[in-house]
Amino acid sequence: MVKNKLRLRDLFFVALYGVKARKGRAAMTSIGIGIGIAAIVAVTGISSSGRADLLATLESLGTNLIKASPQAGFFGSQEELPDGVIGMVERIGPVEEVTSTTQADLLVRRTDFISEFEGGGISTVVTSSELLDVIGGNLSEGRFITDGLSDIPVTVLGSVSAERLGINNLSQPSKILIDDEWFGVVGILDELKIHPDLDRSVFIGYGVASTLFDIDKEPTTIYLRANPNFIEDVVDVLAPSMNPENPDQVEVSRPSDALEAQQAAETAFTNLLLGLGSVALLVGGVAIANVMVMSVLERRMEIGVRRSLGATRREIRYQFLLESVILSGIGGLVGVLLGVAITLGYTNYTNIVFSIPVWQIFGAVLLALLIGAISGVYPAIKASKIQPAEAVRK
């Protein structure tokens, strides 16, 4: 007599029935795998989104921006740059654009009702109309300080400064107090991701700074754009060009390096979270193996009856292996959906680019299935070794 062997498709439905018959246990068993997969998808998704946002920021702002400023003195005082430093920088061949700012020690307040000791940590920066073009900044509202506005008491607010001063838009005319002089607000900047110090500043022109506060045009910070092919060469010669006698007193940096360093730090933290997610997956795999072993012991009668009716050891083995894979697959799919939802919520909250590579989603599901298959090997082998007569008798 020829035995009718069950096809893999039939065995899958038999295994699915076994899972559905124990819905509560199946749900609890899948939770461990789901949590682990959700953690891995969320962590890798947030990391990928952060990396995509970094690349988008670097692409829009460029990596050829260089910032130079005097080193802090021995007692914390700010050293001064030599006279004519702008001309020295412009003579460097690969330099394409140059602008400067001067830090002014002026108190910024919303009104004169606020105490002089409560300035809100806002700096005053004296600058020219070229600043935004060189640093890659954008206006949220209004306009920047042009040459025609340089001599007029008007100001532009950084994004953080606008928030602290309570000026979120320019629908109504607004003014602020800088020292004892009133300045009209003509613009608000978007966030400058690689210039947090400028976000916390208000900007005024050189003309009005000289007239009202007797501030000269000697810069405290130089911003420049250089040919990307010679960026390292410019960094090497910039300090000696700006201060030939004391090049060590000039600090040269690339603002884009700060973003890349931040991304490196976030990558290290991501690896830590991935480790925790892997532990959750391991725990979930052990839980599935434990539940499947218990299921084998509880279903000895069922296994014996099926063996008596002609089921082969191979079919019994595949049935329980498929049950384990189904449990982990359910947990994996739920975990992927939860991880994507967490990533989407985080990117919306932080206003960064949402980016999860498709291969990460498929990889997470395959990882869950692999863990289920590994966890189900021992219970499946144990089930296939049960003798029909012994199982039915017990």
C-alpha positions in Angstrom: 0.0 0.0 0.0 1.3 3.5 -0.9 1.2 6.1 1.8 -0.3 9.5 1.0 2.3 12.0 2.0 1.2 15.5 3.1 2.6 18.3 1.0 4.4 21.2 2.6 1.3 23.4 1.9 -0.9 20.9 3.8 1.6 20.8 6.7 1.5 24.6 6.8 -2.3 24.7 7.3 -2.0 21.9 9.9 0.6 24.0 11.8 -1.5 27.1 11.4 -4.5 25.3 13.0 -2.3 24.2 15.9 -1.3 27.9 16.5 -4.9 29.1 16.1 -6.1 26.5 18.6 -4.0 28.2 21.3 -4.4 31.9 20.5 -3.6 33.2 23.9 -0.4 31.3 24.2 0.6 32.2 20.6 0.0 35.9 21.3 2.1 35.9 24.5 4.9 33.8 22.8 5.1 36.2 19.9 5.4 39.3 22.1 9.1 38.6 22.9 10.0 38.4 19.2 7.8 41.4 18.4 9.5 43.6 21.0 13.0 42.6 19.8 12.1 43.2 16.1 10.4 46.5 16.9 13.5 47.6 18.8 15.8 46.7 16.0 13.6 48.3 13.2 13.1 51.4 15.3 16.7 51.8 16.1 18.0 51.2 12.6 15.2 53.3 11.2 15.9 56.3 13.4 19.6 55.9 12.7 19.0 55.8 8.9 16.6 58.8 9.1 19.3 60.7 11.1 21.9 59.8 8.5 19.6 60.8 5.6 18.9 64.1 7.3 22.6 64.7 7.9 23.4 64.0 4.2 20.5 66.3 3.2 21.8 69.1 5.5 25.4 68.7 4.2 24.2 68.7 0.6 22.2 71.9 1.1 24.9 73.7 3.2 28.0 72.2 1.6 31.1 70.9 3.3 33.4 73.7 2.0 32.4 76.2 4.7 35.2 77.2 7.1 35.0 79.2 10.3 37.9 81.0 11.9 38.0 82.9 15.2 40.5 83.9 17.8 41.4 81.5 20.5 40.3 82.3 24.1 43.0 83.9 26.1 44.6 82.4 29.2 42.1 83.9 31.6 39.1 83.3 29.3 39.3 86.7 27.5 38.9 86.8 23.7 42.0 87.5 21.7 41.8 89.9 18.8 42.4 89.3 15.1 45.0 91.5 13.3 43.9 94.5 11.4 43.1 93.9 7.7 42.4 90.2 8.3 39.6 90.1 5.7 42.1 91.1 3.0 44.6 88.5 4.1 41.9 85.8 3.8 40.8 87.0 0.3 44.3 86.6 -1.0 44.2 82.9 -0.4 43.7 81.4 -4.0 40.9 78.8 -3.5 38.8 81.1 -1.3 35.6 82.0 -3.1 33.5 84.0 -0.6 34.4 85.7 2.7 32.3 87.5 5.3 32.7 88.3 9.0 30.8 88.9 12.2 31.7 90.9 15.3 30.5 89.8 18.7 29.1 92.7 20.7 28.7 92.7 24.4 25.2 94.2 24.4 22.1 93.3 26.5 19.1 92.1 24.6 15.6 92.4 26.1 12.0 92.3 24.9 11.0 95.4 26.9 12.5 97.8 29.4 10.4 96.2 32.1 12.7 93.2 32.1 15.7 93.5 34.5 19.1 94.1 33.1 20.2 90.9 34.8 17.7 88.8 32.8 19.0 89.0 29.2 17.9 85.4 28.3 21.4 84.3 27.0 21.0 86.1 23.7 24.1 87.5 21.9 24.3 90.5 19.6 26.2 89.9 16.4 27.2 92.7 14.1 27.4 91.6 10.5 27.0 92.5 6.8 24.5 91.5 4.1 26.7 88.6 2.7 26.5 86.5 5.9 23.4 84.3 4.9 24.8 83.6 1.4 28.2 82.4 2.8 26.9 80.3 5.7 23.9 78.9 3.7 21.2 80.3 6.0 17.6 81.0 5.1 14.9 83.4 6.3 11.8 82.1 7.9 10.1 85.5 7.6 11.0 89.0 6.5 14.4 90.0 5.2 18.0 90.2 6.2 20.1 93.3 6.9 21.0 94.7 3.5 23.5 97.5 2.9 20.6 100.0 2.8 19.5 98.8 6.3 23.0 98.8 7.9 22.7 102.3 9.3 19.1 101.9 10.5 18.2 100.5 14.0 16.7 97.2 12.7 17.5 93.7 13.7 17.1 90.1 12.5 16.5 87.3 15.0 18.0 83.9 15.1 15.5 81.0 15.5 16.2 80.4 19.2 16.3 84.1 20.0 12.9 84.7 18.3 11.5 81.9 20.5 13.0 83.3 23.7 11.8 86.8 22.9 8.3 85.6 22.1 8.3 86.8 18.5 7.2 83.9 16.4 6.1 85.9 13.3 6.1 89.4 11.8 2.3 89.7 11.3 2.5 92.6 13.8 5.3 95.1 14.0 7.8 94.1 16.7 10.7 95.7 18.4 13.3 94.8 21.0 15.6 96.6 23.3 19.4 96.3 22.6 21.2 97.9 25.5 19.1 101.1 25.8 18.2 101.4 22.1 15.0 100.2 20.4 15.4 98.1 17.3 12.6 97.1 14.9 12.5 93.4 13.9 12.6 93.0 10.1 13.4 89.2 9.9 13.5 85.8 11.6 16.0 83.1 10.5 15.3 79.4 10.0 17.3 77.1 12.3 21.0 77.0 11.3 21.8 73.4 12.1 25.6 73.8 12.0 25.6 77.3 13.7 23.8 76.9 17.0 25.6 80.0 18.3 24.0 82.1 15.6 20.6 80.7 16.4 20.9 82.3 19.8 21.8 85.7 18.4 20.3 88.9 17.1 21.9 90.6 14.1 22.5 94.3 13.5 24.4 96.2 10.8 27.9 97.6 11.1 26.7 101.2 10.4 24.2 101.4 13.3 26.6 99.5 15.6 29.2 102.1 15.0 26.8 105.0 15.4 24.9 103.9 18.5 27.4 101.7 20.3 30.8 102.8 19.0 31.7 99.3 17.7 34.3 99.1 15.0 34.4 96.8 12.0 37.2 94.5 13.3 35.7 91.0 13.1 35.7 88.4 15.8 34.7 85.5 13.4 35.5 84.9 9.8 33.3 82.7 7.6 34.5 81.6 4.1 33.7 79.3 1.3 36.6 77.6 -0.5 37.0 75.4 -3.6 36.0 71.9 -2.4 39.0 70.4 -4.1 41.4 72.5 -2.0 39.5 72.6 1.3 42.2 70.9 3.3 44.9 73.1 1.9 42.9 76.2 2.9 42.4 74.9 6.4 46.2 74.4 6.7 47.2 77.9 5.6 44.3 79.9 7.0 45.6 80.4 10.5 49.1 81.5 9.4 47.6 83.8 6.8 45.3 85.5 9.3 47.9 85.9 12.0 51.4 85.3 10.7 53.0 86.1 14.0 50.8 84.0 16.2 49.0 81.4 14.1 48.2 79.3 17.3 45.9 82.1 18.4 43.5 81.4 15.5 41.0 78.5 15.8 40.0 77.1 12.4 37.1 74.6 12.1 34.6 73.2 9.6 31.1 73.4 11.0 30.1 70.3 9.0 32.6 68.3 11.1 30.4 68.9 14.2 27.4 67.3 12.5 29.5 64.3 11.4 30.9 64.0 15.0 27.3 64.1 16.3 26.3 61.4 13.9 29.3 59.2 15.0 28.2 59.6 18.7 24.6 58.7 17.7 25.9 55.6 15.8 27.7 54.4 19.0 24.4 54.8 20.9 22.6 53.0 18.1 24.9 50.0 18.5 24.1 49.9 22.2 20.4 49.9 21.5 20.8 47.2 18.8 22.5 45.1 21.4 19.5 45.4 23.7 17.2 44.6 20.8 19.2 41.5 20.1 18.9 40.4 23.7 15.1 40.8 23.5 15.2 38.6 20.3 17.2 36.0 22.1 14.8 36.0 25.0 11.9 35.7 22.6 13.6 32.8 20.8 14.1 30.9 24.1 10.5 31.6 25.0 9.3 30.1 21.7 11.5 27.0 22.2 10.1 26.6 25.8 6.5 26.9 24.7 7.0 24.5 21.8 8.6 21.9 24.2 5.6 22.3 26.5 3.3 22.0 23.5 4.9 18.7 22.5 4.4 17.3 26.0 0.8 18.4 26.1 0.0 17.0 22.7 1.5 13.6 23.0 -1.9 12.0 22.4 -2.5 14.1 19.3 1.0 13.1 18.0 0.4 9.5 18.7 -3.0 9.5 16.9 -1.5 11.2 13.9 1.4 8.7 13.8 -1.1 5.8 14.1 -3.0 7.2 11.1 0.1 7.2 9.0 1.9 10.5 9.6 5.6 10.1 9.2 8.2 11.4 11.6 9.2 13.9 8.9 5.7 15.3 8.8 5.5 15.6 12.6 8.9 17.3 12.6 7.9 19.8 9.9 4.5 20.5 11.6 6.1 21.6 14.8 8.9 23.4 13.1 6.3 25.3 11.0 4.4 26.2 14.1 7.5 27.7 15.6 8.2 29.7 12.4 4.6 30.9 12.3 4.8 32.2 15.9 8.0 34.1 15.2 6.7 35.3 11.9 3.6 36.8 13.5 5.9 38.5 16.1 8.2 39.7 13.4 5.4 41.3 11.3 3.9 43.0 14.4 7.4 44.2 15.4 8.1 45.6 12.0 4.8 47.6 12.0 5.5 48.8 15.5 9.1 49.8 14.7 8.1 51.7 11.5 5.4 53.5 13.6 8.0 54.5 16.2 10.4 55.7 13.6 7.6 57.7 11.8 6.6 59.3 15.1 10.1 60.2 16.0 10.9 61.8 12.6 7.7 63.8 12.7 8.4 65.0 16.3 12.0 66.0 15.5 11.2 67.2 11.9 13.9 65.1 10.2 13.7 63.0 7.0 11.9 59.6 7.3 14.1 56.9 5.9 14.0 53.1 6.4 15.6 51.0 3.7 13.4 48.3 2.4 16.1 45.7 2.9 16.0 46.5 6.7 12.3 45.6 6.8 12.7 42.4 4.9 15.9 41.6 6.9 14.0 42.0 10.2 11.2 39.6 9.0 13.7 37.1 7.8 15.6 37.4 11.1 12.4 36.6 13.0 11.7 33.6 10.8 15.3 32.3 11.3 15.0 32.6 15.1 11.7 30.8 14.9 13.2 28.0 12.8 16.2 27.6 15.2 14.0 27.7 18.3 11.7 25.0 16.8 14.4 22.5 15.9 14.7 20.7 19.2 10.9 20.6 20.0 10.3 19.3 16.4 12.9 16.5 16.8 11.5 15.6 20.2 7.9 15.4 18.8 9.0 13.2 15.9 10.6 10.7 18.2 7.4 10.0 20.1 6.3 6.4 19.6 2.6 6.0 18.5 1.7 3.1 20.9 3.4 4.7 23.9 1.7 8.1 23.2 -1.8 6.7 22.9 -1.4 4.5 25.9 -0.4 7.4 28.1 
